[in-house]
Amino acid sequence: MSDRPKKRLNFLQIINMSVGFFGIQFGWALQMTNMSAIFEHLGAQADEIPILWLAAPLTGLIVQPMVGHMSDNTWGPLGRRRPYFLFGAILSSTALVFMPHSSSLWMAAGGLWILDTSNNISMEPFRAFVGDLLPAERRTQGFAMQSFFIGAGSVLAAAFPWLLNHLLGITNTGGEHSIPPTIEISFYVGAAAFLGTVLWTVLSTEEYPPEDLEAFEKQQEEQSGFGAGFSEIWSAILEMPQTMRQLAWVQSFSWLGMYCVFLYFPPAVARNVFGAVSESSELYSEGIEWAGICIAAYNAVCLVFSFILPKLSRFTSRQVTHCLCLICGGIGLISLWFIENPYLILLSMVGLGIAWSSLLAMPYAILVGSLPDERTGVYMGIFNAFIVLPEILASLGFGWVMRYWFNENRMLALVSGGIAMLIAALLVLRVQESGVKTPSQEDDSLELPATARAVEG
């Protein structure tokens, strides 16, 4: 758009611009927590699960950069990014309503594809939103606030089936090849949360119009169409900033680690820790529910640690902070191999939650200062491709690894994810940040302003 000075948003305004991430993450956490279990309920074997996840990251590889490019070149009554928030929310909410009614593996895989694609349409512009509205010295604060809402949404979504069962007495078993009612109801609630919170951000947050609207409309005409979009994406890839090239390796290994969690954590807890042998057994359902509580636990750690991240990066650096957090995550995943008591898994989740909080904020805070304003959206889309590329490779090859190397042992998949995180921790130390103030110069506090504290007190 332009290099105009950004308005200094107050604490409430930063909350409003971030609250949509609560709903986005509620829907996404339901997907991450329950999809592998849904696949197993519908008859999938451990080595088949990665390929059933393939369509989602494969589509994201195309959707994310294209949505980023389109949002860079959009201006209308709802602004620049907000039309995409709203459109993605409507599609995602619809997919969440229909997902529990899947009656076959490929129907569920198709539903996951639609859900993940719609989720990306909303989520991708949210990352660029911070660069649009906040000055460089407050972007760590903005991304950390997103991490807070991501953590809050994930905590509630992951624990929701357990809460329905233990507080309301709703059954958690659905019979052979049938999805339990607790999961079905959770998806309905997720649809409402997704659409409602995104609407809150759309209606409460104002975007900056272009300074020269006539010139921007001319740019829109030149950049319209898929051909122009792909041309712009390719040009951006060739001109990718050095900081982004270095961070690409960090993202690839760290998200490979998290993808192992998404694929296998709930079934690993149910089978390796609880000892379930059949997905239709009550023991399996109890293991999946406990895995949900553990996922809620690491997201709760993410929520709390999001307040600490800006201060830690201020006194060290963003790179050192991210390195330390990834080490915590790697150790947490590897430690699962030695755990037999389900309650001890919660200790491992502390390390994973610290890594998750950093993973959702620090790479973007490191990156955004090196990006040109007029290409922030497309570069955020390209950057997210370094998340989905390792997921695609894992989806294509990890089934073979599970069958011939790991002997269907889901816990070994989690250990390999921990090793990938440790590799990412080493790689982040070679990243050179450019174009922003040093962390010690930033106003990174997530505390309430004095006036807000006075009102509350």
ZALO-367722 format. One record per residue (C-alpha): residue number from 1; x, y, z. Coordinates in Angstrom, 1 decimal, padded with zeros to 4 digits, always signed. Layout:
{r NUM; {X; Y; Z}};
...
***
This chain:
{r 1; {+000.0; +000.0; +000.0}};
{r 2; {+002.3; +002.7; +001.3}};
{r 3; {+004.9; +003.6; +003.8}};
{r 4; {+002.6; +005.9; +005.7}};
{r 5; {+003.2; +005.9; +009.5}};
{r 6; {+000.9; +003.4; +011.3}};
{r 7; {-001.5; +004.6; +013.9}};
{r 8; {-000.7; +003.6; +017.4}};
{r 9; {-003.5; +001.2; +018.3}};
{r 10; {-004.5; +000.8; +021.9}};
{r 11; {-004.7; -002.5; +023.8}};
{r 12; {-008.4; -003.0; +023.1}};
{r 13; {-007.9; -002.4; +019.4}};
{r 14; {-005.1; -005.0; +019.2}};
{r 15; {-007.4; -007.4; +020.9}};
{r 16; {-010.2; -006.7; +018.4}};
{r 17; {-007.9; -007.2; +015.4}};
{r 18; {-006.7; -010.6; +016.9}};
{r 19; {-009.8; -012.1; +018.3}};
{r 20; {-010.8; -013.7; +015.0}};
{r 21; {-007.9; -016.0; +015.5}};
{r 22; {-009.7; -017.6; +018.5}};
{r 23; {-012.4; -019.0; +016.2}};
{r 24; {-010.0; -019.9; +013.4}};
{r 25; {-007.9; -021.8; +015.9}};
{r 26; {-011.0; -023.4; +017.5}};
{r 27; {-011.8; -024.9; +014.1}};
{r 28; {-008.2; -025.8; +013.3}};
{r 29; {-007.6; -027.4; +016.7}};
{r 30; {-010.7; -029.6; +016.3}};
{r 31; {-009.3; -030.7; +013.0}};
{r 32; {-005.8; -031.4; +014.4}};
{r 33; {-007.1; -033.2; +017.5}};
{r 34; {-009.8; -035.3; +016.0}};
{r 35; {-009.1; -036.0; +012.3}};
{r 36; {-006.7; -038.9; +012.7}};
{r 37; {-009.1; -040.5; +015.2}};
{r 38; {-012.0; -039.9; +012.8}};
{r 39; {-010.0; -041.7; +010.0}};
{r 40; {-009.3; -044.6; +012.4}};
{r 41; {-013.0; -044.7; +013.4}};
{r 42; {-013.7; -045.0; +009.6}};
{r 43; {-011.3; -047.9; +009.3}};
{r 44; {-007.9; -046.3; +008.4}};
{r 45; {-004.6; -048.1; +009.4}};
{r 46; {-001.6; -046.2; +010.8}};
{r 47; {+000.3; -046.2; +007.5}};
{r 48; {-002.7; -044.8; +005.6}};
{r 49; {-003.2; -041.7; +007.8}};
{r 50; {-000.5; -039.6; +006.2}};
{r 51; {-001.8; -040.0; +002.7}};
{r 52; {-005.4; -039.1; +003.9}};
{r 53; {-004.0; -035.8; +005.1}};
{r 54; {-002.2; -035.1; +001.8}};
{r 55; {-004.9; -032.9; +000.0}};
{r 56; {-004.9; -030.3; +002.7}};
{r 57; {-001.2; -029.2; +002.6}};
{r 58; {-001.1; -029.7; -001.2}};
{r 59; {-003.9; -027.3; -001.7}};
{r 60; {-002.4; -024.9; +000.9}};
{r 61; {+000.8; -024.7; -001.3}};
{r 62; {-001.3; -023.0; -004.0}};
{r 63; {-004.0; -021.3; -001.9}};
{r 64; {-001.8; -019.5; +000.6}};
{r 65; {+000.4; -017.5; -001.9}};
{r 66; {-002.5; -016.8; -004.2}};
{r 67; {-004.7; -015.5; -001.3}};
{r 68; {-001.8; -013.4; -000.1}};
{r 69; {-001.3; -011.9; -003.6}};
{r 70; {-005.1; -011.3; -004.0}};
{r 71; {-005.4; -009.6; -000.6}};
{r 72; {-002.4; -007.4; -001.4}};
{r 73; {-004.3; -006.1; -004.4}};
{r 74; {-007.8; -005.8; -002.9}};
{r 75; {-009.6; -002.8; -001.7}};
{r 76; {-013.4; -002.5; -001.2}};
{r 77; {-016.1; -001.7; +001.3}};
{r 78; {-014.6; -004.3; +003.8}};
{r 79; {-011.0; -003.1; +003.2}};
{r 80; {-008.0; -005.1; +002.2}};
{r 81; {-007.8; -008.3; +004.3}};
{r 82; {-011.2; -008.5; +005.9}};
{r 83; {-013.1; -009.9; +002.8}};
{r 84; {-010.9; -012.9; +003.0}};
{r 85; {-011.4; -013.4; +006.7}};
{r 86; {-015.1; -013.4; +006.2}};
{r 87; {-015.3; -015.6; +003.1}};
{r 88; {-013.0; -018.2; +004.6}};
{r 89; {-015.0; -018.2; +007.8}};
{r 90; {-018.2; -018.9; +006.0}};
{r 91; {-016.7; -021.8; +004.1}};
{r 92; {-014.9; -023.2; +007.1}};
{r 93; {-018.0; -023.1; +009.3}};
{r 94; {-020.0; -024.9; +006.6}};
{r 95; {-017.3; -027.6; +006.4}};
{r 96; {-017.2; -028.0; +010.2}};
{r 97; {-020.9; -028.7; +010.3}};
{r 98; {-020.7; -031.4; +007.6}};
{r 99; {-017.5; -033.1; +008.7}};
{r 100; {-019.0; -035.3; +011.4}};
{r 101; {-021.5; -036.8; +008.9}};
{r 102; {-018.7; -038.4; +006.9}};
{r 103; {-019.5; -042.0; +006.2}};
{r 104; {-016.4; -043.1; +004.4}};
{r 105; {-012.6; -042.4; +004.5}};
{r 106; {-012.6; -040.5; +001.3}};
{r 107; {-015.6; -038.4; +002.3}};
{r 108; {-013.7; -037.4; +005.5}};
{r 109; {-010.5; -036.7; +003.5}};
{r 110; {-012.5; -034.5; +001.1}};
{r 111; {-014.0; -032.7; +004.1}};
{r 112; {-010.6; -032.1; +005.5}};
{r 113; {-009.4; -030.7; +002.2}};
{r 114; {-012.3; -028.2; +002.1}};
{r 115; {-011.9; -027.3; +005.7}};
{r 116; {-008.1; -026.8; +005.5}};
{r 117; {-008.4; -024.7; +002.3}};
{r 118; {-011.1; -022.5; +003.8}};
{r 119; {-009.1; -022.1; +007.0}};
{r 120; {-006.1; -020.9; +004.9}};
{r 121; {-008.3; -018.3; +003.2}};
{r 122; {-009.0; -016.8; +006.6}};
{r 123; {-005.7; -017.4; +008.3}};
{r 124; {-003.2; -016.2; +005.7}};
{r 125; {-004.4; -012.6; +005.5}};
{r 126; {-004.5; -012.4; +009.4}};
{r 127; {-000.7; -012.7; +009.4}};
{r 128; {-000.3; -009.8; +006.9}};
{r 129; {-002.9; -007.8; +009.0}};
{r 130; {-000.2; -007.2; +011.7}};
{r 131; {+002.2; -005.7; +009.2}};
{r 132; {-000.6; -003.6; +007.8}};
{r 133; {-001.8; -002.0; +011.0}};
{r 134; {+001.1; -002.1; +013.5}};
{r 135; {+004.5; -000.3; +013.3}};
{r 136; {+007.7; -002.4; +013.3}};
{r 137; {+008.4; -001.9; +017.0}};
{r 138; {+005.0; -003.3; +018.0}};
{r 139; {+004.7; -006.3; +015.7}};
{r 140; {+006.1; -008.8; +018.1}};
{r 141; {+003.3; -007.6; +020.4}};
{r 142; {+000.7; -008.1; +017.6}};
{r 143; {+001.9; -011.6; +016.8}};
{r 144; {+002.1; -012.5; +020.5}};
{r 145; {-001.5; -011.4; +020.9}};
{r 146; {-002.4; -013.7; +018.0}};
{r 147; {-000.6; -016.5; +019.8}};
{r 148; {-002.7; -015.7; +022.9}};
{r 149; {-006.0; -016.2; +021.1}};
{r 150; {-004.6; -019.2; +019.2}};
{r 151; {-003.8; -020.8; +022.6}};
{r 152; {-007.2; -019.9; +024.0}};
{r 153; {-009.1; -021.3; +021.1}};
{r 154; {-007.0; -024.5; +021.0}};
{r 155; {-007.4; -025.1; +024.7}};
{r 156; {-011.2; -025.0; +024.6}};
{r 157; {-011.4; -026.9; +021.3}};
{r 158; {-009.1; -029.7; +022.4}};
{r 159; {-010.8; -030.2; +025.7}};
{r 160; {-014.4; -029.8; +024.4}};
{r 161; {-015.2; -033.5; +023.7}};
{r 162; {-013.9; -034.4; +027.2}};
{r 163; {-016.0; -031.7; +028.8}};
{r 164; {-019.1; -032.9; +026.9}};
{r 165; {-018.5; -036.4; +028.2}};
{r 166; {-017.5; -035.7; +031.8}};
{r 167; {-019.7; -032.6; +032.6}};
{r 168; {-022.8; -033.3; +030.5}};
{r 169; {-022.6; -037.1; +030.3}};
{r 170; {-022.7; -037.2; +026.5}};
{r 171; {-021.4; -040.6; +025.2}};
{r 172; {-017.9; -040.7; +023.7}};
{r 173; {-018.3; -043.9; +021.8}};
{r 174; {-020.1; -044.3; +018.5}};
{r 175; {-019.8; -048.0; +017.6}};
{r 176; {-017.9; -049.5; +014.7}};
{r 177; {-017.1; -047.0; +011.9}};
{r 178; {-019.2; -044.3; +013.6}};
{r 179; {-018.0; -040.9; +014.9}};
{r 180; {-018.8; -040.3; +018.6}};
{r 181; {-021.5; -037.7; +019.5}};
{r 182; {-019.0; -035.7; +021.6}};
{r 183; {-016.9; -035.1; +018.5}};
{r 184; {-019.9; -034.3; +016.4}};
{r 185; {-021.2; -031.7; +018.8}};
{r 186; {-017.7; -030.2; +019.2}};
{r 187; {-017.6; -029.5; +015.4}};
{r 188; {-021.0; -027.7; +015.5}};
{r 189; {-019.7; -025.5; +018.3}};
{r 190; {-016.5; -024.9; +016.4}};
{r 191; {-018.5; -023.7; +013.4}};
{r 192; {-020.3; -021.1; +015.5}};
{r 193; {-017.1; -019.9; +017.2}};
{r 194; {-015.2; -019.6; +013.9}};
{r 195; {-017.8; -017.5; +012.2}};
{r 196; {-018.7; -015.4; +015.3}};
{r 197; {-015.2; -014.3; +016.2}};
{r 198; {-014.1; -013.6; +012.7}};
{r 199; {-017.2; -011.4; +012.3}};
{r 200; {-016.1; -009.6; +015.5}};
{r 201; {-012.8; -008.7; +014.0}};
{r 202; {-014.3; -007.7; +010.6}};
{r 203; {-016.8; -005.4; +012.2}};
{r 204; {-014.6; -003.9; +014.9}};
{r 205; {-011.3; -003.2; +013.1}};
{r 206; {-010.7; -000.5; +010.5}};
{r 207; {-008.1; -000.9; +007.7}};
{r 208; {-006.0; +001.9; +006.1}};
{r 209; {-007.2; +002.9; +002.6}};
{r 210; {-004.6; +003.5; -000.1}};
{r 211; {-003.2; +007.0; -000.1}};
{r 212; {-003.6; +007.2; -003.9}};
{r 213; {-006.8; +005.2; -004.6}};
{r 214; {-006.6; +005.9; -008.4}};
{r 215; {-003.1; +004.5; -008.6}};
{r 216; {-004.1; +001.5; -006.5}};
{r 217; {-007.1; +000.7; -008.7}};
{r 218; {-004.8; +000.8; -011.7}};
{r 219; {-002.5; -001.7; -009.9}};
{r 220; {-005.6; -003.9; -009.2}};
{r 221; {-006.3; -004.0; -012.9}};
{r 222; {-002.7; -004.9; -013.8}};
{r 223; {-002.5; -007.6; -011.1}};
{r 224; {-006.0; -009.2; -011.7}};
{r 225; {-006.3; -012.7; -013.0}};
{r 226; {-004.6; -016.0; -012.2}};
{r 227; {-001.9; -015.5; -014.8}};
{r 228; {-000.8; -012.2; -013.2}};
{r 229; {-001.1; -013.8; -009.8}};
{r 230; {+001.3; -016.6; -010.6}};
{r 231; {+003.6; -014.2; -012.4}};
{r 232; {+003.7; -012.0; -009.3}};
{r 233; {+004.3; -015.0; -007.0}};
{r 234; {+007.2; -016.3; -009.1}};
{r 235; {+008.7; -012.9; -009.2}};
{r 236; {+008.5; -012.6; -005.4}};
{r 237; {+010.1; -016.1; -005.0}};
{r 238; {+013.1; -015.0; -007.2}};
{r 239; {+013.4; -011.8; -005.1}};
{r 240; {+012.9; -013.4; -001.8}};
{r 241; {+014.7; -011.6; +001.1}};
{r 242; {+017.7; -013.3; +002.6}};
{r 243; {+016.0; -013.5; +006.0}};
{r 244; {+013.1; -015.4; +004.5}};
{r 245; {+015.4; -017.9; +002.8}};
{r 246; {+017.2; -018.6; +006.0}};
{r 247; {+013.9; -018.9; +008.0}};
{r 248; {+012.5; -021.3; +005.4}};
{r 249; {+014.7; -024.1; +006.7}};
{r 250; {+013.7; -023.4; +010.3}};
{r 251; {+010.0; -023.5; +009.3}};
{r 252; {+010.4; -026.7; +007.4}};
{r 253; {+012.0; -028.7; +010.2}};
{r 254; {+009.9; -027.2; +013.0}};
{r 255; {+006.6; -027.8; +011.3}};
{r 256; {+007.6; -031.3; +010.2}};
{r 257; {+007.9; -031.9; +014.0}};
{r 258; {+004.4; -030.4; +014.6}};
{r 259; {+003.0; -032.4; +011.7}};
{r 260; {+004.0; -035.6; +013.4}};
{r 261; {+002.0; -034.4; +016.4}};
{r 262; {-001.0; -033.6; +014.3}};
{r 263; {-000.9; -037.0; +012.5}};
{r 264; {-000.2; -039.4; +015.4}};
{r 265; {-000.4; -037.8; +018.9}};
{r 266; {-004.0; -038.8; +019.8}};
{r 267; {-003.7; -042.4; +018.4}};
{r 268; {-000.3; -042.7; +020.1}};
{r 269; {-001.7; -041.8; +023.5}};
{r 270; {-004.7; -044.1; +023.0}};
{r 271; {-002.6; -047.1; +021.8}};
{r 272; {+000.9; -046.7; +023.3}};
{r 273; {+000.0; -045.3; +026.7}};
{r 274; {-003.6; -046.5; +027.4}};
{r 275; {-003.0; -049.8; +025.6}};
{r 276; {-006.1; -049.7; +023.4}};
{r 277; {-006.1; -052.3; +020.5}};
{r 278; {-009.4; -051.3; +018.8}};
{r 279; {-010.7; -047.9; +017.8}};
{r 280; {-014.2; -049.0; +018.8}};
{r 281; {-013.3; -049.7; +022.4}};
{r 282; {-014.0; -047.5; +025.4}};
{r 283; {-010.3; -047.5; +026.2}};
{r 284; {-009.5; -046.0; +022.8}};
{r 285; {-012.0; -043.2; +023.4}};
{r 286; {-010.6; -042.5; +026.8}};
{r 287; {-007.1; -042.3; +025.3}};
{r 288; {-008.3; -039.9; +022.6}};
{r 289; {-010.1; -037.8; +025.1}};
{r 290; {-007.0; -037.7; +027.3}};
{r 291; {-004.9; -036.7; +024.3}};
{r 292; {-007.4; -033.8; +023.9}};
{r 293; {-006.7; -032.7; +027.4}};
{r 294; {-003.0; -032.9; +026.8}};
{r 295; {-003.4; -030.8; +023.6}};
{r 296; {-005.4; -028.4; +025.7}};
{r 297; {-002.6; -028.3; +028.2}};
{r 298; {+000.1; -027.5; +025.7}};
{r 299; {-002.1; -024.8; +024.2}};
{r 300; {-002.7; -023.4; +027.7}};
{r 301; {+001.1; -023.2; +028.1}};
{r 302; {+001.1; -021.4; +024.7}};
{r 303; {-001.5; -019.0; +026.0}};
{r 304; {+000.5; -018.1; +029.1}};
{r 305; {+003.9; -018.1; +027.4}};
{r 306; {+002.6; -015.6; +024.8}};
{r 307; {+002.9; -013.0; +027.5}};
{r 308; {+006.5; -013.9; +028.2}};
{r 309; {+007.7; -014.2; +024.6}};
{r 310; {+008.0; -010.4; +023.9}};
{r 311; {+009.9; -009.8; +027.1}};
{r 312; {+012.2; -012.8; +026.5}};
{r 313; {+013.0; -011.6; +023.0}};
{r 314; {+013.7; -008.1; +024.3}};
{r 315; {+016.4; -009.3; +026.7}};
{r 316; {+018.0; -011.8; +024.3}};
{r 317; {+017.0; -011.7; +020.6}};
{r 318; {+014.2; -013.2; +018.6}};
{r 319; {+016.5; -015.8; +017.2}};
{r 320; {+017.8; -017.0; +020.5}};
{r 321; {+014.3; -016.9; +022.0}};
{r 322; {+013.0; -019.1; +019.1}};
{r 323; {+016.0; -021.5; +019.4}};
{r 324; {+015.4; -022.0; +023.2}};
{r 325; {+011.7; -022.6; +022.7}};
{r 326; {+012.2; -025.2; +019.9}};
{r 327; {+014.7; -027.0; +022.1}};
{r 328; {+012.0; -027.3; +024.8}};
{r 329; {+009.6; -028.7; +022.2}};
{r 330; {+012.0; -031.2; +020.9}};
{r 331; {+012.8; -032.5; +024.4}};
{r 332; {+009.1; -032.6; +025.2}};
{r 333; {+008.3; -034.8; +022.2}};
{r 334; {+011.3; -037.2; +022.7}};
{r 335; {+010.4; -037.6; +026.4}};
{r 336; {+007.1; -039.2; +025.4}};
{r 337; {+008.9; -042.4; +024.5}};
{r 338; {+009.8; -043.0; +028.1}};
{r 339; {+006.3; -042.3; +029.6}};
{r 340; {+003.8; -044.9; +030.8}};
{r 341; {+001.7; -042.9; +033.2}};
{r 342; {-000.8; -040.7; +031.3}};
{r 343; {-000.4; -037.9; +033.8}};
{r 344; {+003.3; -037.5; +033.1}};
{r 345; {+002.4; -036.6; +029.5}};
{r 346; {+001.4; -033.2; +030.9}};
{r 347; {+005.0; -032.5; +031.7}};
{r 348; {+006.0; -033.1; +028.1}};
{r 349; {+003.3; -030.8; +027.0}};
{r 350; {+004.9; -027.9; +028.9}};
{r 351; {+007.9; -028.1; +026.5}};
{r 352; {+005.7; -028.5; +023.5}};
{r 353; {+003.5; -025.6; +024.5}};
{r 354; {+006.6; -023.3; +024.8}};
{r 355; {+007.7; -024.3; +021.3}};
{r 356; {+004.2; -023.9; +019.9}};
{r 357; {+003.8; -020.3; +021.3}};
{r 358; {+007.1; -019.3; +019.7}};
{r 359; {+006.4; -021.1; +016.5}};
{r 360; {+003.2; -019.1; +016.0}};
{r 361; {+004.8; -015.8; +016.6}};
{r 362; {+008.6; -015.5; +016.4}};
{r 363; {+009.2; -016.5; +012.8}};
{r 364; {+006.7; -013.9; +011.6}};
{r 365; {+008.1; -011.2; +013.9}};
{r 366; {+011.6; -012.0; +012.5}};
{r 367; {+010.3; -012.0; +008.9}};
{r 368; {+007.9; -009.1; +008.6}};
{r 369; {+010.4; -006.3; +008.9}};
{r 370; {+012.3; -007.6; +005.9}};
{r 371; {+009.2; -007.5; +003.6}};
{r 372; {+008.1; -004.7; +001.3}};
{r 373; {+004.7; -003.3; +002.3}};
{r 374; {+003.2; -003.9; -001.1}};
{r 375; {+004.1; -007.6; -001.1}};
{r 376; {+003.5; -008.5; +002.6}};
{r 377; {+000.5; -010.7; +001.8}};
{r 378; {+002.1; -012.7; -001.1}};
{r 379; {+005.3; -013.2; +000.9}};
{r 380; {+003.4; -014.4; +003.9}};
{r 381; {+001.7; -016.9; +001.6}};
{r 382; {+005.0; -018.0; +000.2}};
{r 383; {+006.4; -018.3; +003.7}};
{r 384; {+003.6; -020.6; +004.7}};
{r 385; {+004.5; -022.8; +001.8}};
{r 386; {+007.6; -023.8; +003.8}};
{r 387; {+005.1; -025.2; +006.3}};
{r 388; {+003.1; -027.2; +003.8}};
{r 389; {+006.0; -028.6; +001.7}};
{r 390; {+007.4; -030.8; +004.6}};
{r 391; {+003.8; -031.8; +005.3}};
{r 392; {+003.4; -032.9; +001.7}};
{r 393; {+006.6; -034.9; +001.8}};
{r 394; {+005.5; -036.5; +005.1}};
{r 395; {+002.1; -037.3; +003.7}};
{r 396; {+003.7; -039.0; +000.7}};
{r 397; {+006.5; -040.9; +002.5}};
{r 398; {+005.7; -041.3; +006.1}};
{r 399; {+003.3; -044.1; +005.6}};
{r 400; {+006.1; -046.2; +004.2}};
{r 401; {+008.3; -045.2; +007.2}};
{r 402; {+005.5; -046.2; +009.6}};
{r 403; {+005.1; -049.6; +007.9}};
{r 404; {+008.7; -050.7; +007.2}};
{r 405; {+010.8; -048.7; +009.8}};
{r 406; {+008.5; -048.0; +012.7}};
{r 407; {+006.3; -051.1; +012.6}};
{r 408; {+003.2; -049.0; +013.0}};
{r 409; {+004.5; -047.6; +016.3}};
{r 410; {+002.9; -044.2; +016.5}};
{r 411; {+005.1; -043.0; +019.4}};
{r 412; {+008.2; -043.4; +017.2}};
{r 413; {+006.6; -040.8; +014.8}};
{r 414; {+006.4; -038.3; +017.7}};
{r 415; {+010.1; -039.0; +018.7}};
{r 416; {+011.1; -038.2; +015.1}};
{r 417; {+009.1; -035.0; +015.3}};
{r 418; {+011.1; -034.0; +018.4}};
{r 419; {+014.4; -034.6; +016.5}};
{r 420; {+013.2; -032.4; +013.7}};
{r 421; {+012.5; -029.6; +016.2}};
{r 422; {+016.0; -029.8; +017.6}};
{r 423; {+017.4; -029.5; +014.1}};
{r 424; {+015.2; -026.4; +013.5}};
{r 425; {+016.6; -025.0; +016.8}};
{r 426; {+020.1; -025.1; +015.5}};
{r 427; {+019.2; -023.6; +012.1}};
{r 428; {+017.5; -020.6; +013.6}};
{r 429; {+020.8; -019.3; +015.0}};
{r 430; {+022.1; -018.6; +011.5}};
{r 431; {+019.1; -016.4; +010.6}};
{r 432; {+020.1; -012.7; +010.2}};
{r 433; {+017.2; -010.3; +010.8}};
{r 434; {+017.0; -007.0; +008.8}};
{r 435; {+014.9; -003.9; +008.5}};
{r 436; {+013.6; -003.6; +012.1}};
{r 437; {+014.6; -002.2; +015.4}};
{r 438; {+016.5; -004.4; +017.8}};
{r 439; {+014.4; -006.1; +020.4}};
{r 440; {+015.7; -003.9; +023.2}};
{r 441; {+014.2; -000.9; +021.4}};
{r 442; {+010.8; -002.4; +021.0}};
{r 443; {+007.6; -001.7; +023.0}};
{r 444; {+006.7; -005.4; +023.3}};
{r 445; {+004.7; -005.5; +026.5}};
{r 446; {+001.4; -007.3; +026.4}};
{r 447; {+000.4; -005.9; +029.8}};
{r 448; {-002.7; -003.8; +030.0}};
{r 449; {-002.1; +000.0; +029.7}};
{r 450; {-002.1; +001.9; +033.0}};
{r 451; {-005.5; +003.4; +032.2}};
{r 452; {-007.1; +000.0; +031.5}};
{r 453; {-005.6; -001.4; +034.7}};
{r 454; {-007.0; +001.5; +036.7}};
{r 455; {-010.5; +001.0; +035.3}};
{r 456; {-010.3; -002.7; +036.1}};
{r 457; {-008.9; -002.1; +039.6}};
***
